Amino acid sequence: MFDQQPTLELLFSQLGLDASPEAIDQFIETHQLTMDIPLHHAPFWTPAQHDFIISHWKKDDDWAIVVDILNEQLHSDSQPHK
């Protein structure tokens, strides 16, 4: 069982990605998605990463909040700026 409150850093660790703040910023900057590509359909996920993301999103558990944050950040270039 996972007892820590999920964070973006922990999500990146769970996905097997570099979880340093610089690496997270670079990943988000270089992996922007258009609005027509859902997060879980992004072409850069491995099957295991995809499964982790979709399973927690569907469960709507504590991880889902962090997945939503990542989703928003990976679509930030596609959103209209106010």
mmCIF file of the N, C-alpha and C atoms, coordinates in Angstrom:
data_MODEL
# 
_entry.id   MODEL 
# 
loop_
_atom_site.group_PDB 
_atom_site.id 
_atom_site.type_symbol 
_atom_site.label_atom_id 
_atom_site.label_alt_id 
_atom_site.label_comp_id 
_atom_site.label_asym_id 
_atom_site.label_entity_id 
_atom_site.label_seq_id 
_atom_site.pdbx_PDB_ins_code 
_atom_site.Cartn_x 
_atom_site.Cartn_y 
_atom_site.Cartn_z 
_atom_site.occupancy 
_atom_site.B_iso_or_equiv 
_atom_site.pdbx_formal_charge 
_atom_site.auth_seq_id 
_atom_site.auth_comp_id 
_atom_site.auth_asym_id 
_atom_site.auth_atom_id 
_atom_site.pdbx_PDB_model_num 
ATOM 1   N N  . MET A 1 1  ? 0.845   -1.184 0.000   1.00 0.00 ? 1  MET A N  1 
ATOM 2   C CA . MET A 1 1  ? 0.000   0.000  0.000   1.00 0.00 ? 1  MET A CA 1 
ATOM 3   C C  . MET A 1 1  ? 0.882   1.237  0.000   1.00 0.00 ? 1  MET A C  1 
ATOM 4   N N  . PHE A 1 2  ? 0.402   2.273  -0.631  1.00 0.00 ? 2  PHE A N  1 
ATOM 5   C CA . PHE A 1 2  ? 1.142   3.513  -0.767  1.00 0.00 ? 2  PHE A CA 1 
ATOM 6   C C  . PHE A 1 2  ? 0.566   4.508  0.225   1.00 0.00 ? 2  PHE A C  1 
ATOM 7   N N  . ASP A 1 3  ? 1.378   4.914  1.212   1.00 0.00 ? 3  ASP A N  1 
ATOM 8   C CA . ASP A 1 3  ? 0.863   5.753  2.291   1.00 0.00 ? 3  ASP A CA 1 
ATOM 9   C C  . ASP A 1 3  ? 1.100   7.244  2.105   1.00 0.00 ? 3  ASP A C  1 
ATOM 10  N N  . GLN A 1 4  ? 2.004   7.633  1.214   1.00 0.00 ? 4  GLN A N  1 
ATOM 11  C CA . GLN A 1 4  ? 2.276   9.053  1.019   1.00 0.00 ? 4  GLN A CA 1 
ATOM 12  C C  . GLN A 1 4  ? 1.187   9.692  0.167   1.00 0.00 ? 4  GLN A C  1 
ATOM 13  N N  . GLN A 1 5  ? 0.921   10.971 0.444   1.00 0.00 ? 5  GLN A N  1 
ATOM 14  C CA . GLN A 1 5  ? -0.004  11.739 -0.390  1.00 0.00 ? 5  GLN A CA 1 
ATOM 15  C C  . GLN A 1 5  ? 0.656   11.920 -1.758  1.00 0.00 ? 5  GLN A C  1 
ATOM 16  N N  . PRO A 1 6  ? -0.015  11.538 -2.834  1.00 0.00 ? 6  PRO A N  1 
ATOM 17  C CA . PRO A 1 6  ? 0.588   11.668 -4.154  1.00 0.00 ? 6  PRO A CA 1 
ATOM 18  C C  . PRO A 1 6  ? 0.917   13.121 -4.508  1.00 0.00 ? 6  PRO A C  1 
ATOM 19  N N  . THR A 1 7  ? 2.045   13.292 -5.153  1.00 0.00 ? 7  THR A N  1 
ATOM 20  C CA . THR A 1 7  ? 2.484   14.585 -5.656  1.00 0.00 ? 7  THR A CA 1 
ATOM 21  C C  . THR A 1 7  ? 2.932   14.376 -7.102  1.00 0.00 ? 7  THR A C  1 
ATOM 22  N N  . LEU A 1 8  ? 3.193   15.460 -7.794  1.00 0.00 ? 8  LEU A N  1 
ATOM 23  C CA . LEU A 1 8  ? 3.685   15.362 -9.163  1.00 0.00 ? 8  LEU A CA 1 
ATOM 24  C C  . LEU A 1 8  ? 5.030   14.627 -9.186  1.00 0.00 ? 8  LEU A C  1 
ATOM 25  N N  . GLU A 1 9  ? 5.878   14.906 -8.196  1.00 0.00 ? 9  GLU A N  1 
ATOM 26  C CA . GLU A 1 9  ? 7.178   14.235 -8.122  1.00 0.00 ? 9  GLU A CA 1 
ATOM 27  C C  . GLU A 1 9  ? 6.996   12.730 -7.929  1.00 0.00 ? 9  GLU A C  1 
ATOM 28  N N  . LEU A 1 10 ? 6.088   12.330 -7.045  1.00 0.00 ? 10 LEU A N  1 
ATOM 29  C CA . LEU A 1 10 ? 5.840   10.905 -6.829  1.00 0.00 ? 10 LEU A CA 1 
ATOM 30  C C  . LEU A 1 10 ? 5.220   10.251 -8.059  1.00 0.00 ? 10 LEU A C  1 
ATOM 31  N N  . LEU A 1 11 ? 4.365   10.988 -8.772  1.00 0.00 ? 11 LEU A N  1 
ATOM 32  C CA . LEU A 1 11 ? 3.782   10.456 -9.997  1.00 0.00 ? 11 LEU A CA 1 
ATOM 33  C C  . LEU A 1 11 ? 4.880   10.172 -11.016 1.00 0.00 ? 11 LEU A C  1 
ATOM 34  N N  . PHE A 1 12 ? 5.795   11.117 -11.192 1.00 0.00 ? 12 PHE A N  1 
ATOM 35  C CA . PHE A 1 12 ? 6.886   10.894 -12.134 1.00 0.00 ? 12 PHE A CA 1 
ATOM 36  C C  . PHE A 1 12 ? 7.731   9.693  -11.700 1.00 0.00 ? 12 PHE A C  1 
ATOM 37  N N  . SER A 1 13 ? 7.976   9.556  -10.416 1.00 0.00 ? 13 SER A N  1 
ATOM 38  C CA . SER A 1 13 ? 8.718   8.386  -9.923  1.00 0.00 ? 13 SER A CA 1 
ATOM 39  C C  . SER A 1 13 ? 7.969   7.099  -10.225 1.00 0.00 ? 13 SER A C  1 
ATOM 40  N N  . GLN A 1 14 ? 6.664   7.087  -9.977  1.00 0.00 ? 14 GLN A N  1 
ATOM 41  C CA . GLN A 1 14 ? 5.854   5.900  -10.247 1.00 0.00 ? 14 GLN A CA 1 
ATOM 42  C C  . GLN A 1 14 ? 5.856   5.549  -11.738 1.00 0.00 ? 14 GLN A C  1 
ATOM 43  N N  . LEU A 1 15 ? 5.972   6.566  -12.581 1.00 0.00 ? 15 LEU A N  1 
ATOM 44  C CA . LEU A 1 15 ? 6.001   6.346  -14.024 1.00 0.00 ? 15 LEU A CA 1 
ATOM 45  C C  . LEU A 1 15 ? 7.394   5.997  -14.530 1.00 0.00 ? 15 LEU A C  1 
ATOM 46  N N  . GLY A 1 16 ? 8.368   5.961  -13.615 1.00 0.00 ? 16 GLY A N  1 
ATOM 47  C CA . GLY A 1 16 ? 9.732   5.620  -13.991 1.00 0.00 ? 16 GLY A CA 1 
ATOM 48  C C  . GLY A 1 16 ? 10.470  6.755  -14.675 1.00 0.00 ? 16 GLY A C  1 
ATOM 49  N N  . LEU A 1 17 ? 10.018  7.976  -14.419 1.00 0.00 ? 17 LEU A N  1 
ATOM 50  C CA . LEU A 1 17 ? 10.623  9.162  -15.027 1.00 0.00 ? 17 LEU A CA 1 
ATOM 51  C C  . LEU A 1 17 ? 11.441  9.922  -13.989 1.00 0.00 ? 17 LEU A C  1 
ATOM 52  N N  . ASP A 1 18 ? 12.360  10.733 -14.456 1.00 0.00 ? 18 ASP A N  1 
ATOM 53  C CA . ASP A 1 18 ? 13.147  11.594 -13.577 1.00 0.00 ? 18 ASP A CA 1 
ATOM 54  C C  . ASP A 1 18 ? 12.182  12.541 -12.859 1.00 0.00 ? 18 ASP A C  1 
ATOM 55  N N  . ALA A 1 19 ? 12.233  12.549 -11.541 1.00 0.00 ? 19 ALA A N  1 
ATOM 56  C CA . ALA A 1 19 ? 11.285  13.327 -10.751 1.00 0.00 ? 19 ALA A CA 1 
ATOM 57  C C  . ALA A 1 19 ? 11.878  14.610 -10.184 1.00 0.00 ? 19 ALA A C  1 
ATOM 58  N N  . SER A 1 20 ? 13.033  15.006 -10.686 1.00 0.00 ? 20 SER A N  1 
ATOM 59  C CA . SER A 1 20 ? 13.596  16.276 -10.213 1.00 0.00 ? 20 SER A CA 1 
ATOM 60  C C  . SER A 1 20 ? 12.749  17.418 -10.770 1.00 0.00 ? 20 SER A C  1 
ATOM 61  N N  . PRO A 1 21 ? 12.674  18.528 -10.065 1.00 0.00 ? 21 PRO A N  1 
ATOM 62  C CA . PRO A 1 21 ? 11.870  19.660 -10.553 1.00 0.00 ? 21 PRO A CA 1 
ATOM 63  C C  . PRO A 1 21 ? 12.265  20.103 -11.965 1.00 0.00 ? 21 PRO A C  1 
ATOM 64  N N  . GLU A 1 22 ? 13.558  20.106 -12.249 1.00 0.00 ? 22 GLU A N  1 
ATOM 65  C CA . GLU A 1 22 ? 14.018  20.521 -13.574 1.00 0.00 ? 22 GLU A CA 1 
ATOM 66  C C  . GLU A 1 22 ? 13.559  19.536 -14.650 1.00 0.00 ? 22 GLU A C  1 
ATOM 67  N N  . ALA A 1 23 ? 13.650  18.260 -14.354 1.00 0.00 ? 23 ALA A N  1 
ATOM 68  C CA . ALA A 1 23 ? 13.247  17.236 -15.326 1.00 0.00 ? 23 ALA A CA 1 
ATOM 69  C C  . ALA A 1 23 ? 11.737  17.270 -15.563 1.00 0.00 ? 23 ALA A C  1 
ATOM 70  N N  . ILE A 1 24 ? 10.970  17.495 -14.506 1.00 0.00 ? 24 ILE A N  1 
ATOM 71  C CA . ILE A 1 24 ? 9.515   17.590 -14.652 1.00 0.00 ? 24 ILE A CA 1 
ATOM 72  C C  . ILE A 1 24 ? 9.172   18.792 -15.527 1.00 0.00 ? 24 ILE A C  1 
ATOM 73  N N  . ASP A 1 25 ? 9.782   19.939 -15.251 1.00 0.00 ? 25 ASP A N  1 
ATOM 74  C CA . ASP A 1 25 ? 9.532   21.139 -16.064 1.00 0.00 ? 25 ASP A CA 1 
ATOM 75  C C  . ASP A 1 25 ? 9.891   20.885 -17.521 1.00 0.00 ? 25 ASP A C  1 
ATOM 76  N N  . GLN A 1 26 ? 11.031  20.237 -17.752 1.00 0.00 ? 26 GLN A N  1 
ATOM 77  C CA . GLN A 1 26 ? 11.458  19.974 -19.132 1.00 0.00 ? 26 GLN A CA 1 
ATOM 78  C C  . GLN A 1 26 ? 10.501  18.995 -19.813 1.00 0.00 ? 26 GLN A C  1 
ATOM 79  N N  . PHE A 1 27 ? 10.060  17.961 -19.092 1.00 0.00 ? 27 PHE A N  1 
ATOM 80  C CA . PHE A 1 27 ? 9.123   16.994 -19.664 1.00 0.00 ? 27 PHE A CA 1 
ATOM 81  C C  . PHE A 1 27 ? 7.839   17.695 -20.085 1.00 0.00 ? 27 PHE A C  1 
ATOM 82  N N  . ILE A 1 28 ? 7.306   18.526 -19.208 1.00 0.00 ? 28 ILE A N  1 
ATOM 83  C CA . ILE A 1 28 ? 6.061   19.237 -19.502 1.00 0.00 ? 28 ILE A CA 1 
ATOM 84  C C  . ILE A 1 28 ? 6.244   20.174 -20.695 1.00 0.00 ? 28 ILE A C  1 
ATOM 85  N N  . GLU A 1 29 ? 7.367   20.850 -20.739 1.00 0.00 ? 29 GLU A N  1 
ATOM 86  C CA . GLU A 1 29 ? 7.633   21.786 -21.839 1.00 0.00 ? 29 GLU A CA 1 
ATOM 87  C C  . GLU A 1 29 ? 7.793   21.064 -23.175 1.00 0.00 ? 29 GLU A C  1 
ATOM 88  N N  . THR A 1 30 ? 8.398   19.895 -23.175 1.00 0.00 ? 30 THR A N  1 
ATOM 89  C CA . THR A 1 30 ? 8.712   19.205 -24.430 1.00 0.00 ? 30 THR A CA 1 
ATOM 90  C C  . THR A 1 30 ? 7.683   18.146 -24.829 1.00 0.00 ? 30 THR A C  1 
ATOM 91  N N  . HIS A 1 31 ? 6.655   17.950 -24.018 1.00 0.00 ? 31 HIS A N  1 
ATOM 92  C CA . HIS A 1 31 ? 5.648   16.931 -24.324 1.00 0.00 ? 31 HIS A CA 1 
ATOM 93  C C  . HIS A 1 31 ? 4.236   17.510 -24.372 1.00 0.00 ? 31 HIS A C  1 
ATOM 94  N N  . GLN A 1 32 ? 4.114   18.746 -24.823 1.00 0.00 ? 32 GLN A N  1 
ATOM 95  C CA . GLN A 1 32 ? 2.797   19.379 -24.895 1.00 0.00 ? 32 GLN A CA 1 
ATOM 96  C C  . GLN A 1 32 ? 1.883   18.620 -25.860 1.00 0.00 ? 32 GLN A C  1 
ATOM 97  N N  . LEU A 1 33 ? 0.627   18.524 -25.478 1.00 0.00 ? 33 LEU A N  1 
ATOM 98  C CA . LEU A 1 33 ? -0.385  17.820 -26.265 1.00 0.00 ? 33 LEU A CA 1 
ATOM 99  C C  . LEU A 1 33 ? -1.410  18.807 -26.810 1.00 0.00 ? 33 LEU A C  1 
ATOM 100 N N  . THR A 1 34 ? -1.964  18.488 -27.955 1.00 0.00 ? 34 THR A N  1 
ATOM 101 C CA . THR A 1 34 ? -3.072  19.273 -28.464 1.00 0.00 ? 34 THR A CA 1 
ATOM 102 C C  . THR A 1 34 ? -4.340  18.829 -27.734 1.00 0.00 ? 34 THR A C  1 
ATOM 103 N N  . MET A 1 35 ? -5.355  19.672 -27.775 1.00 0.00 ? 35 MET A N  1 
ATOM 104 C CA . MET A 1 35 ? -6.575  19.384 -27.020 1.00 0.00 ? 35 MET A CA 1 
ATOM 105 C C  . MET A 1 35 ? -7.288  18.116 -27.502 1.00 0.00 ? 35 MET A C  1 
ATOM 106 N N  . ASP A 1 36 ? -7.022  17.683 -28.735 1.00 0.00 ? 36 ASP A N  1 
ATOM 107 C CA . ASP A 1 36 ? -7.697  16.493 -29.244 1.00 0.00 ? 36 ASP A CA 1 
ATOM 108 C C  . ASP A 1 36 ? -7.019  15.191 -28.811 1.00 0.00 ? 36 ASP A C  1 
ATOM 109 N N  . ILE A 1 37 ? -5.907  15.270 -28.083 1.00 0.00 ? 37 ILE A N  1 
ATOM 110 C CA . ILE A 1 37 ? -5.222  14.067 -27.600 1.00 0.00 ? 37 ILE A CA 1 
ATOM 111 C C  . ILE A 1 37 ? -5.387  13.977 -26.087 1.00 0.00 ? 37 ILE A C  1 
ATOM 112 N N  . PRO A 1 38 ? -6.180  13.014 -25.620 1.00 0.00 ? 38 PRO A N  1 
ATOM 113 C CA . PRO A 1 38 ? -6.309  12.814 -24.171 1.00 0.00 ? 38 PRO A CA 1 
ATOM 114 C C  . PRO A 1 38 ? -4.970  12.371 -23.575 1.00 0.00 ? 38 PRO A C  1 
ATOM 115 N N  . LEU A 1 39 ? -4.754  12.707 -22.346 1.00 0.00 ? 39 LEU A N  1 
ATOM 116 C CA . LEU A 1 39 ? -3.499  12.387 -21.674 1.00 0.00 ? 39 LEU A CA 1 
ATOM 117 C C  . LEU A 1 39 ? -3.131  10.915 -21.832 1.00 0.00 ? 39 LEU A C  1 
ATOM 118 N N  . HIS A 1 40 ? -4.076  10.039 -21.590 1.00 0.00 ? 40 HIS A N  1 
ATOM 119 C CA . HIS A 1 40 ? -3.756  8.605  -21.611 1.00 0.00 ? 40 HIS A CA 1 
ATOM 120 C C  . HIS A 1 40 ? -3.511  8.075  -23.017 1.00 0.00 ? 40 HIS A C  1 
ATOM 121 N N  . HIS A 1 41 ? -3.805  8.855  -24.054 1.00 0.00 ? 41 HIS A N  1 
ATOM 122 C CA . HIS A 1 41 ? -3.532  8.457  -25.434 1.00 0.00 ? 41 HIS A CA 1 
ATOM 123 C C  . HIS A 1 41 ? -2.263  9.087  -25.980 1.00 0.00 ? 41 HIS A C  1 
ATOM 124 N N  . ALA A 1 42 ? -1.544  9.812  -25.144 1.00 0.00 ? 42 ALA A N  1 
ATOM 125 C CA . ALA A 1 42 ? -0.307  10.453 -25.595 1.00 0.00 ? 42 ALA A CA 1 
ATOM 126 C C  . ALA A 1 42 ? 0.649   9.384  -26.117 1.00 0.00 ? 42 ALA A C  1 
ATOM 127 N N  . PRO A 1 43 ? 1.299   9.648  -27.239 1.00 0.00 ? 43 PRO A N  1 
ATOM 128 C CA . PRO A 1 43 ? 2.143   8.631  -27.869 1.00 0.00 ? 43 PRO A CA 1 
ATOM 129 C C  . PRO A 1 43 ? 3.435   8.322  -27.122 1.00 0.00 ? 43 PRO A C  1 
ATOM 130 N N  . PHE A 1 44 ? 3.782   9.115  -26.128 1.00 0.00 ? 44 PHE A N  1 
ATOM 131 C CA . PHE A 1 44 ? 5.058   8.914  -25.442 1.00 0.00 ? 44 PHE A CA 1 
ATOM 132 C C  . PHE A 1 44 ? 4.977   7.974  -24.236 1.00 0.00 ? 44 PHE A C  1 
ATOM 133 N N  . TRP A 1 45 ? 3.785   7.544  -23.828 1.00 0.00 ? 45 TRP A N  1 
ATOM 134 C CA . TRP A 1 45 ? 3.668   6.639  -22.683 1.00 0.00 ? 45 TRP A CA 1 
ATOM 135 C C  . TRP A 1 45 ? 4.011   5.211  -23.088 1.00 0.00 ? 45 TRP A C  1 
ATOM 136 N N  . THR A 1 46 ? 4.659   4.508  -22.198 1.00 0.00 ? 46 THR A N  1 
ATOM 137 C CA . THR A 1 46 ? 4.825   3.069  -22.366 1.00 0.00 ? 46 THR A CA 1 
ATOM 138 C C  . THR A 1 46 ? 3.494   2.422  -21.991 1.00 0.00 ? 46 THR A C  1 
ATOM 139 N N  . PRO A 1 47 ? 3.274   1.172  -22.335 1.00 0.00 ? 47 PRO A N  1 
ATOM 140 C CA . PRO A 1 47 ? 2.031   0.513  -21.913 1.00 0.00 ? 47 PRO A CA 1 
ATOM 141 C C  . PRO A 1 47 ? 1.835   0.537  -20.387 1.00 0.00 ? 47 PRO A C  1 
ATOM 142 N N  . ALA A 1 48 ? 2.895   0.338  -19.630 1.00 0.00 ? 48 ALA A N  1 
ATOM 143 C CA . ALA A 1 48 ? 2.777   0.349  -18.161 1.00 0.00 ? 48 ALA A CA 1 
ATOM 144 C C  . ALA A 1 48 ? 2.415   1.743  -17.650 1.00 0.00 ? 48 ALA A C  1 
ATOM 145 N N  . GLN A 1 49 ? 3.014   2.784  -18.231 1.00 0.00 ? 49 GLN A N  1 
ATOM 146 C CA . GLN A 1 49 ? 2.687   4.154  -17.824 1.00 0.00 ? 49 GLN A CA 1 
ATOM 147 C C  . GLN A 1 49 ? 1.233   4.465  -18.161 1.00 0.00 ? 49 GLN A C  1 
ATOM 148 N N  . HIS A 1 50 ? 0.811   4.092  -19.346 1.00 0.00 ? 50 HIS A N  1 
ATOM 149 C CA . HIS A 1 50 ? -0.582  4.289  -19.760 1.00 0.00 ? 50 HIS A CA 1 
ATOM 150 C C  . HIS A 1 50 ? -1.527  3.605  -18.773 1.00 0.00 ? 50 HIS A C  1 
ATOM 151 N N  . ASP A 1 51 ? -1.237  2.353  -18.450 1.00 0.00 ? 51 ASP A N  1 
ATOM 152 C CA . ASP A 1 51 ? -2.101  1.593  -17.541 1.00 0.00 ? 51 ASP A CA 1 
ATOM 153 C C  . ASP A 1 51 ? -2.174  2.241  -16.164 1.00 0.00 ? 51 ASP A C  1 
ATOM 154 N N  . PHE A 1 52 ? -1.038  2.729  -15.658 1.00 0.00 ? 52 PHE A N  1 
ATOM 155 C CA . PHE A 1 52 ? -1.030  3.393  -14.356 1.00 0.00 ? 52 PHE A CA 1 
ATOM 156 C C  . PHE A 1 52 ? -1.911  4.637  -14.395 1.00 0.00 ? 52 PHE A C  1 
ATOM 157 N N  . ILE A 1 53 ? -1.727  5.447  -15.409 1.00 0.00 ? 53 ILE A N  1 
ATOM 158 C CA . ILE A 1 53 ? -2.496  6.696  -15.527 1.00 0.00 ? 53 ILE A CA 1 
ATOM 159 C C  . ILE A 1 53 ? -3.986  6.416  -15.639 1.00 0.00 ? 53 ILE A C  1 
ATOM 160 N N  . ILE A 1 54 ? -4.368  5.551  -16.553 1.00 0.00 ? 54 ILE A N  1 
ATOM 161 C CA . ILE A 1 54 ? -5.791  5.310  -16.795 1.00 0.00 ? 54 ILE A CA 1 
ATOM 162 C C  . ILE A 1 54 ? -6.450  4.618  -15.601 1.00 0.00 ? 54 ILE A C  1 
ATOM 163 N N  . SER A 1 55 ? -5.744  3.711  -14.955 1.00 0.00 ? 55 SER A N  1 
ATOM 164 C CA . SER A 1 55 ? -6.365  3.002  -13.829 1.00 0.00 ? 55 SER A CA 1 
ATOM 165 C C  . SER A 1 55 ? -6.658  3.937  -12.664 1.00 0.00 ? 55 SER A C  1 
ATOM 166 N N  . HIS A 1 56 ? -5.749  4.853  -12.397 1.00 0.00 ? 56 HIS A N  1 
ATOM 167 C CA . HIS A 1 56 ? -5.983  5.774  -11.270 1.00 0.00 ? 56 HIS A CA 1 
ATOM 168 C C  . HIS A 1 56 ? -6.977  6.862  -11.639 1.00 0.00 ? 56 HIS A C  1 
ATOM 169 N N  . TRP A 1 57 ? -7.007  7.248  -12.891 1.00 0.00 ? 57 TRP A N  1 
ATOM 170 C CA . TRP A 1 57 ? -8.002  8.220  -13.329 1.00 0.00 ? 57 TRP A CA 1 
ATOM 171 C C  . TRP A 1 57 ? -9.398  7.626  -13.193 1.00 0.00 ? 57 TRP A C  1 
ATOM 172 N N  . LYS A 1 58 ? -9.547  6.372  -13.603 1.00 0.00 ? 58 LYS A N  1 
ATOM 173 C CA . LYS A 1 58 ? -10.857 5.712  -13.518 1.00 0.00 ? 58 LYS A CA 1 
ATOM 174 C C  . LYS A 1 58 ? -11.278 5.472  -12.075 1.00 0.00 ? 58 LYS A C  1 
ATOM 175 N N  . LYS A 1 59 ? -10.311 5.167  -11.209 1.00 0.00 ? 59 LYS A N  1 
ATOM 176 C CA . LYS A 1 59 ? -10.622 4.934  -9.793  1.00 0.00 ? 59 LYS A CA 1 
ATOM 177 C C  . LYS A 1 59 ? -11.013 6.220  -9.088  1.00 0.00 ? 59 LYS A C  1 
ATOM 178 N N  . ASP A 1 60 ? -10.587 7.358  -9.650  1.00 0.00 ? 60 ASP A N  1 
ATOM 179 C CA . ASP A 1 60 ? -10.814 8.659  -9.036  1.00 0.00 ? 60 ASP A CA 1 
ATOM 180 C C  . ASP A 1 60 ? -10.279 8.674  -7.602  1.00 0.00 ? 60 ASP A C  1 
ATOM 181 N N  . ASP A 1 61 ? -9.081  8.110  -7.438  1.00 0.00 ? 61 ASP A N  1 
ATOM 182 C CA . ASP A 1 61 ? -8.449  8.064  -6.123  1.00 0.00 ? 61 ASP A CA 1 
ATOM 183 C C  . ASP A 1 61 ? -7.533  9.277  -5.937  1.00 0.00 ? 61 ASP A C  1 
ATOM 184 N N  . ASP A 1 62 ? -6.684  9.250  -4.928  1.00 0.00 ? 62 ASP A N  1 
ATOM 185 C CA . ASP A 1 62 ? -5.795  10.387 -4.655  1.00 0.00 ? 62 ASP A CA 1 
ATOM 186 C C  . ASP A 1 62 ? -4.850  10.669 -5.821  1.00 0.00 ? 62 ASP A C  1 
ATOM 187 N N  . TRP A 1 63 ? -4.459  9.623  -6.551  1.00 0.00 ? 63 TRP A N  1 
ATOM 188 C CA . TRP A 1 63 ? -3.586  9.815  -7.706  1.00 0.00 ? 63 TRP A CA 1 
ATOM 189 C C  . TRP A 1 63 ? -4.296  10.582 -8.815  1.00 0.00 ? 63 TRP A C  1 
ATOM 190 N N  . ALA A 1 64 ? -5.603  10.438 -8.917  1.00 0.00 ? 64 ALA A N  1 
ATOM 191 C CA . ALA A 1 64 ? -6.361  11.087 -9.995  1.00 0.00 ? 64 ALA A CA 1 
ATOM 192 C C  . ALA A 1 64 ? -6.181  12.601 -9.961  1.00 0.00 ? 64 ALA A C  1 
ATOM 193 N N  . ILE A 1 65 ? -6.059  13.168 -8.794  1.00 0.00 ? 65 ILE A N  1 
ATOM 194 C CA . ILE A 1 65 ? -5.856  14.617 -8.663  1.00 0.00 ? 65 ILE A CA 1 
ATOM 195 C C  . ILE A 1 65 ? -4.532  15.019 -9.311  1.00 0.00 ? 65 ILE A C  1 
ATOM 196 N N  . VAL A 1 66 ? -3.490  14.245 -9.050  1.00 0.00 ? 66 VAL A N  1 
ATOM 197 C CA . VAL A 1 66 ? -2.172  14.551 -9.599  1.00 0.00 ? 66 VAL A CA 1 
ATOM 198 C C  . VAL A 1 66 ? -2.159  14.281 -11.103 1.00 0.00 ? 66 VAL A C  1 
ATOM 199 N N  . VAL A 1 67 ? -2.837  13.244 -11.545 1.00 0.00 ? 67 VAL A N  1 
ATOM 200 C CA . VAL A 1 67 ? -2.952  12.959 -12.978 1.00 0.00 ? 67 VAL A CA 1 
ATOM 201 C C  . VAL A 1 67 ? -3.673  14.116 -13.671 1.00 0.00 ? 67 VAL A C  1 
ATOM 202 N N  . ASP A 1 68 ? -4.702  14.647 -13.041 1.00 0.00 ? 68 ASP A N  1 
ATOM 203 C CA . ASP A 1 68 ? -5.406  15.811 -13.601 1.00 0.00 ? 68 ASP A CA 1 
ATOM 204 C C  . ASP A 1 68 ? -4.490  17.029 -13.715 1.00 0.00 ? 68 ASP A C  1 
ATOM 205 N N  . ILE A 1 69 ? -3.653  17.228 -12.723 1.00 0.00 ? 69 ILE A N  1 
ATOM 206 C CA . ILE A 1 69 ? -2.703  18.347 -12.758 1.00 0.00 ? 69 ILE A CA 1 
ATOM 207 C C  . ILE A 1 69 ? -1.736  18.174 -13.930 1.00 0.00 ? 69 ILE A C  1 
ATOM 208 N N  . LEU A 1 70 ? -1.210  16.950 -14.084 1.00 0.00 ? 70 LEU A N  1 
ATOM 209 C CA . LEU A 1 70 ? -0.311  16.686 -15.201 1.00 0.00 ? 70 LEU A CA 1 
ATOM 210 C C  . LEU A 1 70 ? -1.035  16.878 -16.530 1.00 0.00 ? 70 LEU A C  1 
ATOM 211 N N  . ASN A 1 71 ? -2.264  16.410 -16.611 1.00 0.00 ? 71 ASN A N  1 
ATOM 212 C CA . ASN A 1 71 ? -3.061  16.573 -17.819 1.00 0.00 ? 71 ASN A CA 1 
ATOM 213 C C  . ASN A 1 71 ? -3.191  18.053 -18.184 1.00 0.00 ? 71 ASN A C  1 
ATOM 214 N N  . GLU A 1 72 ? -3.525  18.860 -17.211 1.00 0.00 ? 72 GLU A N  1 
ATOM 215 C CA . GLU A 1 72 ? -3.669  20.301 -17.450 1.00 0.00 ? 72 GLU A CA 1 
ATOM 216 C C  . GLU A 1 72 ? -2.357  20.921 -17.903 1.00 0.00 ? 72 GLU A C  1 
ATOM 217 N N  . GLN A 1 73 ? -1.272  20.531 -17.271 1.00 0.00 ? 73 GLN A N  1 
ATOM 218 C CA . GLN A 1 73 ? 0.022   21.114 -17.622 1.00 0.00 ? 73 GLN A CA 1 
ATOM 219 C C  . GLN A 1 73 ? 0.489   20.674 -19.009 1.00 0.00 ? 73 GLN A C  1 
ATOM 220 N N  . LEU A 1 74 ? 0.191   19.441 -19.396 1.00 0.00 ? 74 LEU A N  1 
ATOM 221 C CA . LEU A 1 74 ? 0.601   18.961 -20.714 1.00 0.00 ? 74 LEU A CA 1 
ATOM 222 C C  . LEU A 1 74 ? -0.280  19.515 -21.836 1.00 0.00 ? 74 LEU A C  1 
ATOM 223 N N  . HIS A 1 75 ? -1.397  20.112 -21.465 1.00 0.00 ? 75 HIS A N  1 
ATOM 224 C CA . HIS A 1 75 ? -2.278  20.745 -22.457 1.00 0.00 ? 75 HIS A CA 1 
ATOM 225 C C  . HIS A 1 75 ? -2.233  22.285 -22.354 1.00 0.00 ? 75 HIS A C  1 
ATOM 226 N N  . SER A 1 76 ? -1.321  22.813 -21.578 1.00 0.00 ? 76 SER A N  1 
ATOM 227 C CA . SER A 1 76 ? -1.327  24.267 -21.316 1.00 0.00 ? 76 SER A CA 1 
ATOM 228 C C  . SER A 1 76 ? -1.090  25.097 -22.578 1.00 0.00 ? 76 SER A C  1 
ATOM 229 N N  . ASP A 1 77 ? -0.318  24.599 -23.526 1.00 0.00 ? 77 ASP A N  1 
ATOM 230 C CA . ASP A 1 77 ? -0.102  25.366 -24.764 1.00 0.00 ? 77 ASP A CA 1 
ATOM 231 C C  . ASP A 1 77 ? -1.328  25.387 -25.653 1.00 0.00 ? 77 ASP A C  1 
ATOM 232 N N  . SER A 1 78 ? -2.253  24.444 -25.429 1.00 0.00 ? 78 SER A N  1 
ATOM 233 C CA . SER A 1 78 ? -3.449  24.349 -26.272 1.00 0.00 ? 78 SER A CA 1 
ATOM 234 C C  . SER A 1 78 ? -4.611  25.151 -25.725 1.00 0.00 ? 78 SER A C  1 
ATOM 235 N N  . GLN A 1 79 ? -4.485  25.625 -24.497 1.00 0.00 ? 79 GLN A N  1 
ATOM 236 C CA . GLN A 1 79 ? -5.588  26.353 -23.881 1.00 0.00 ? 79 GLN A CA 1 
ATOM 237 C C  . GLN A 1 79 ? -5.488  27.836 -24.218 1.00 0.00 ? 79 GLN A C  1 
ATOM 238 N N  . PRO A 1 80 ? -6.639  28.458 -24.430 1.00 0.00 ? 80 PRO A N  1 
ATOM 239 C CA . PRO A 1 80 ? -6.599  29.896 -24.695 1.00 0.00 ? 80 PRO A CA 1 
ATOM 240 C C  . PRO A 1 80 ? -6.061  30.657 -23.510 1.00 0.00 ? 80 PRO A C  1 
ATOM 241 N N  . HIS A 1 81 ? -5.230  31.624 -23.776 1.00 0.00 ? 81 HIS A N  1 
ATOM 242 C CA . HIS A 1 81 ? -4.642  32.435 -22.695 1.00 0.00 ? 81 HIS A CA 1 
ATOM 243 C C  . HIS A 1 81 ? -5.539  33.634 -22.424 1.00 0.00 ? 81 HIS A C  1 
ATOM 244 N N  . LYS A 1 82 ? -5.724  33.912 -21.165 1.00 0.00 ? 82 LYS A N  1 
ATOM 245 C CA . LYS A 1 82 ? -6.594  35.017 -20.755 1.00 0.00 ? 82 LYS A CA 1 
ATOM 246 C C  . LYS A 1 82 ? -5.833  36.304 -20.672 1.00 0.00 ? 82 LYS A C  1 
# 
